[in-house]
Amino acid sequence: MRKQLRLSGSGGQGVITAAIIFAEAAVAEGKEAVQSQSYGPEARGGASKSEVIIDDNPIYHPHVECPDLVLAMTQKAADKYYTDLNPEGILVLDTDLVPEPPDFPNILRIPITKLAVEEIGKSLFANIVALGALVHITGLVDFETIKTAVSHRVPPHTIEQNIHALQVGWDAVSDN
């Protein structure tokens, strides 16, 4: 059941945090998971990607070679990080921040950042909106498990907003 995911965007969008939470939720369910990350020297605005491998069996090679799903939160990320996506995989794009989708057969466009602003009040929650969508799309972890993982990872005073963001992302997949 090995699944390889790549979450990408620009520094400051929280794709690394989202990937860490996803991996922690998988481990909480007894699955094997590894998470890795890379980003440019800039703290904000530079290219950023984080990868997660989830499997029922041990993971001996911790690097994604052919992702089953790529999330791209910016145009630059979409152009750069989808090229080795499994031909039967899914490319998830933030509708407003990726105006020119790459030529790929299976694209799911979700207005992730717009939903974060409109439904939660800040673009800061876009990564958790995206996480909710990814959990729904992949079915790799239960929604209750991801809620618990989020509540353990975010600042206590933001738990309610983050859980709402998860739900918004989950529901956005149903609306597509």
Sequence and secondary structure as in RCSB ss.txt:
>XXXX:A:sequence
MRKQLRLSGSGGQGVITAAIIFAEAAVAEGKEAVQSQSYGPEARGGASKSEVIIDDNPIYHPHVECPDLVLAMTQ
KAADKYYTDLNPEGILVLDTDLVPEPPDFPNILRIPITKLAVEEIGKSLFANIVALGALVHITGLVDFETIKTAV
SHRVPPHTIEQNIHALQVGWDAVSDN
>XXXX:A:secstr
  EEEEEEEETTS HHHHHHHHHHHHHHTT EEEEEEEE S SSSSEEEEEEEEESS  S  S SS SEEEESSH
HHHHHHSTTS TTSEEEEETTT SS  S SSEEEE HHHHIIIIIS GGGHHHHHHHHHHHHH  S HHHHHHHH
HHHS GGGHHHHHHHHHHHHHHHHH 
